[in-house]
Amino acid sequence: MKSYFLKRLGYMFVSLFIIISITFFLMKLMPGSPFNDAKLSPEQKQILAEKYGLNDPVGVQYLNYLKNVISGDFGNSFQYHNQPVWDLISPKLIPSLEMGLIAVMIGIVLGSFLGVIAAVKQNTWIDYLATTVSVIAVSVPSFVLAVLLQNVFSVQLRWFPVAGWEGLPTIVLPSLSLSAIVMATVSRYIRSEMIEVLNSDYILLAYAKGVPQYKIIFVHALRNALIPVITVIVPMTASIMTGTLTIENIFGVPGLGDQFVRSIATNDFSLIMAITILFSSFFIVSIFVVDILYGMIDPRIRVKGGK
């Protein structure tokens, strides 16, 4: 297990290094300048470029940036009064993480319940109902669901605030909007995998030995059905937890999505690169977690991967 873990950890750091390098050079190819303000004279723009090291050779800029990133310094924003980039990102990160984490938890719980019930009650009205709910959830865009929830529960029933981000009542509707796709994905995967597992020989043998049905379903069958689900759900979790711009705009959530769009519109290179690296880190770590969970759930994968 140790060699398996270290090998995956090495892959993670190599991938992150490649992404940082590609992001840096793509920013250098990006048209425009962070100092496009019409009020600035050419001399002032030249002074600012010199101050931020933008006139240095690209290779020198790249090495300096790598050194700073390794030390945890993502630089200062060109547009937000020279504030450190991390000071701008960290307040935006918390709302996105909170909303995403709650959405994923809701989606996994509801999706697992629907998937297991649909598999156990295969080809019955319960199965058809659960499948229909999953199809609707995956077909309706999250922003449409968000507007519907907002209209029903905020405007008509007045159970929740229309927008904002202050306390639990403001978190519920955005999280529910994002959880639909997670619920639908988990439900479909668990249903298909559970049906296959429940028809396998060792499950039939367990039934023949008189093992209680709840133990067969939740201890034996569900564990083996989770492996394909993990492949999908962990990267999806990373995507949702880093923010969804549309949902953030609808509910007025001060998250990373809005900050990212603003940084692109103003050519704020430091902020763009920092958020891109942050997003990429979430995905790389999620893939690493998938590999580790694979090894924990199925030892055969760990042994093969450790070679």
QUIMOLIN-V617887 format. One record per residue. N is the residue number from 1. RES is the residue in three letters. PSI is psi in whole degrees, -180 to 180 (* if undefined). NEAR is the number of other C-alpha atoms within 10 Angstrom. Layout:
N_RES_PSI_NEAR / N_RES_PSI_NEAR
//
This chain:
1_MET_-35_14 / 2_LYS_-47_8 / 3_SER_-37_13 / 4_TYR_-46_18 / 5_PHE_-47_16 / 6_LEU_-36_12 / 7_LYS_-45_14 / 8_ARG_-37_18 / 9_LEU_-39_17 / 10_GLY_-44_12 / 11_TYR_-39_13 / 12_MET_-46_18 / 13_PHE_-36_14 / 14_VAL_-44_12 / 15_SER_-41_15 / 16_LEU_-39_19 / 17_PHE_-44_14 / 18_ILE_-43_11 / 19_ILE_-42_16 / 20_ILE_-44_23 / 21_SER_-47_15 / 22_ILE_-43_11 / 23_THR_-42_16 / 24_PHE_-49_22 / 25_PHE_-30_13 / 26_LEU_-37_11 / 27_MET_-35_15 / 28_LYS_-25_13 / 29_LEU_-9_8 / 30_MET_130_10 / 31_PRO_157_8 / 32_GLY_-180_10 / 33_SER_151_15 / 34_PRO_-7_20 / 35_PHE_57_20 / 36_ASN_8_12 / 37_ASP_126_11 / 38_ALA_-21_7 / 39_LYS_-15_8 / 40_LEU_135_12 / 41_SER_162_12 / 42_PRO_-36_11 / 43_GLU_-41_9 / 44_GLN_-41_12 / 45_LYS_-39_16 / 46_GLN_-40_14 / 47_ILE_-42_13 / 48_LEU_-42_17 / 49_ALA_-38_17 / 50_GLU_-38_12 / 51_LYS_-40_10 / 52_TYR_4_13 / 53_GLY_20_14 / 54_LEU_-10_14 / 55_ASN_-6_14 / 56_ASP_158_12 / 57_PRO_148_9 / 58_VAL_-39_14 / 59_GLY_-41_10 / 60_VAL_-43_13 / 61_GLN_-40_16 / 62_TYR_-47_16 / 63_LEU_-40_12 / 64_ASN_-39_12 / 65_TYR_-43_19 / 66_LEU_-44_18 / 67_LYS_-42_13 / 68_ASN_-40_13 / 69_VAL_-41_15 / 70_ILE_-35_9 / 71_SER_2_9 / 72_GLY_11_10 / 73_ASP_112_15 / 74_PHE_9_21 / 75_GLY_-174_20 / 76_ASN_152_20 / 77_SER_141_21 / 78_PHE_-23_23 / 79_GLN_-25_17 / 80_TYR_58_13 / 81_HIS_40_8 / 82_ASN_27_10 / 83_GLN_147_13 / 84_PRO_139_17 / 85_VAL_-42_21 / 86_TRP_-31_19 / 87_ASP_-27_11 / 88_LEU_-34_16 / 89_ILE_-44_18 / 90_SER_-42_12 / 91_PRO_-29_13 / 92_LYS_-26_20 / 93_LEU_-38_21 / 94_ILE_-49_17 / 95_PRO_-40_22 / 96_SER_-42_22 / 97_LEU_-42_19 / 98_GLU_-50_16 / 99_MET_-45_29 / 100_GLY_-42_27 / 101_LEU_-44_20 / 102_ILE_-40_19 / 103_ALA_-43_27 / 104_VAL_-42_26 / 105_MET_-45_16 / 106_ILE_-46_19 / 107_GLY_-40_25 / 108_ILE_-44_21 / 109_VAL_-51_14 / 110_LEU_-41_18 / 111_GLY_-41_27 / 112_SER_-43_24 / 113_PHE_-48_17 / 114_LEU_-41_25 / 115_GLY_-44_28 / 116_VAL_-46_26 / 117_ILE_-43_18 / 118_ALA_-38_26 / 119_ALA_-43_25 / 120_VAL_-37_16 / 121_LYS_43_14 / 122_GLN_137_14 / 123_ASN_26_10 / 124_THR_175_11 / 125_TRP_-28_11 / 126_ILE_-42_16 / 127_ASP_-46_20 / 128_TYR_-39_14 / 129_LEU_-45_13 / 130_ALA_-40_22 / 131_THR_-40_19 / 132_THR_-43_12 / 133_VAL_-42_17 / 134_SER_-42_23 / 135_VAL_-43_16 / 136_ILE_-43_13 / 137_ALA_-38_20 / 138_VAL_-19_15 / 139_SER_-34_12 / 140_VAL_122_12 / 141_PRO_149_14 / 142_SER_-33_21 / 143_PHE_-31_19 / 144_VAL_-45_13 / 145_LEU_-38_19 / 146_ALA_-45_20 / 147_VAL_-40_18 / 148_LEU_-47_14 / 149_LEU_-41_19 / 150_GLN_-42_24 / 151_ASN_-44_14 / 152_VAL_-53_13 / 153_PHE_-19_15 / 154_SER_-49_17 / 155_VAL_-49_14 / 156_GLN_-55_10 / 157_LEU_-24_10 / 158_ARG_38_12 / 159_TRP_-31_12 / 160_PHE_155_18 / 161_PRO_150_18 / 162_VAL_-42_19 / 163_ALA_175_19 / 164_GLY_177_15 / 165_TRP_72_18 / 166_GLU_93_11 / 167_GLY_174_8 / 168_LEU_-41_9 / 169_PRO_-32_14 / 170_THR_-13_19 / 171_ILE_-27_23 / 172_VAL_-56_15 / 173_LEU_-44_26 / 174_PRO_-40_29 / 175_SER_-40_23 / 176_LEU_-39_21 / 177_SER_-40_23 / 178_LEU_-26_28 / 179_SER_-18_26 / 180_ALA_-45_27 / 181_ILE_-36_26 / 182_VAL_-47_26 / 183_MET_-46_28 / 184_ALA_-44_27 / 185_THR_-48_23 / 186_VAL_-43_26 / 187_SER_-46_30 / 188_ARG_-44_23 / 189_TYR_-45_21 / 190_ILE_-39_27 / 191_ARG_-51_27 / 192_SER_-41_15 / 193_GLU_-38_21 / 194_MET_-39_25 / 195_ILE_-43_19 / 196_GLU_-43_13 / 197_VAL_-42_21 / 198_LEU_-20_19 / 199_ASN_6_11 / 200_SER_163_12 / 201_ASP_-41_10 / 202_TYR_-28_14 / 203_ILE_-42_17 / 204_LEU_-36_13 / 205_LEU_-39_11 / 206_ALA_-40_15 / 207_TYR_-42_13 / 208_ALA_-31_9 / 209_LYS_-6_9 / 210_GLY_20_9 / 211_VAL_134_12 / 212_PRO_144_10 / 213_GLN_-41_11 / 214_TYR_-36_10 / 215_LYS_-39_12 / 216_ILE_-43_18 / 217_ILE_-51_18 / 218_PHE_-23_12 / 219_VAL_-45_11 / 220_HIS_-56_16 / 221_ALA_-48_23 / 222_LEU_-37_20 / 223_ARG_-45_14 / 224_ASN_-24_17 / 225_ALA_-14_21 / 226_LEU_-21_19 / 227_ILE_-52_18 / 228_PRO_-31_14 / 229_VAL_-40_18 / 230_ILE_-37_20 / 231_THR_-36_17 / 232_VAL_-43_16 / 233_ILE_-33_22 / 234_VAL_-49_20 / 235_PRO_-35_20 / 236_MET_-38_18 / 237_THR_-43_20 / 238_ALA_-41_23 / 239_SER_-46_17 / 240_ILE_-39_22 / 241_MET_-19_25 / 242_THR_6_27 / 243_GLY_144_27 / 244_THR_117_22 / 245_LEU_-44_19 / 246_THR_-47_16 / 247_ILE_-40_23 / 248_GLU_-39_23 / 249_ASN_-42_15 / 250_ILE_-43_16 / 251_PHE_5_20 / 252_GLY_38_16 / 253_VAL_123_26 / 254_PRO_70_20 / 255_GLY_-171_27 / 256_LEU_-30_27 / 257_GLY_-48_21 / 258_ASP_-41_18 / 259_GLN_-39_18 / 260_PHE_-45_19 / 261_VAL_-41_13 / 262_ARG_-39_14 / 263_SER_-36_21 / 264_ILE_-41_14 / 265_ALA_-28_10 / 266_THR_6_18 / 267_ASN_39_21 / 268_ASP_86_21 / 269_PHE_-46_21 / 270_SER_-43_22 / 271_LEU_-41_28 / 272_ILE_-48_24 / 273_MET_-39_22 / 274_ALA_-44_22 / 275_ILE_-39_22 / 276_THR_-44_15 / 277_ILE_-40_20 / 278_LEU_-47_17 / 279_PHE_-47_17 / 280_SER_-38_19 / 281_SER_-40_19 / 282_PHE_-45_18 / 283_PHE_-42_21 / 284_ILE_-44_20 / 285_VAL_-37_18 / 286_SER_-39_22 / 287_ILE_-40_20 / 288_PHE_-44_20 / 289_VAL_-40_18 / 290_VAL_-46_19 / 291_ASP_-43_20 / 292_ILE_-43_19 / 293_LEU_-37_16 / 294_TYR_-49_19 / 295_GLY_-32_20 / 296_MET_-39_13 / 297_ILE_-42_14 / 298_ASP_102_14 / 299_PRO_-25_12 / 300_ARG_-37_11 / 301_ILE_-41_16 / 302_ARG_-45_21 / 303_VAL_-43_13 / 304_LYS_-43_10 / 305_GLY_-21_16 / 306_GLY_-7_15 / 307_LYS_*_8
//
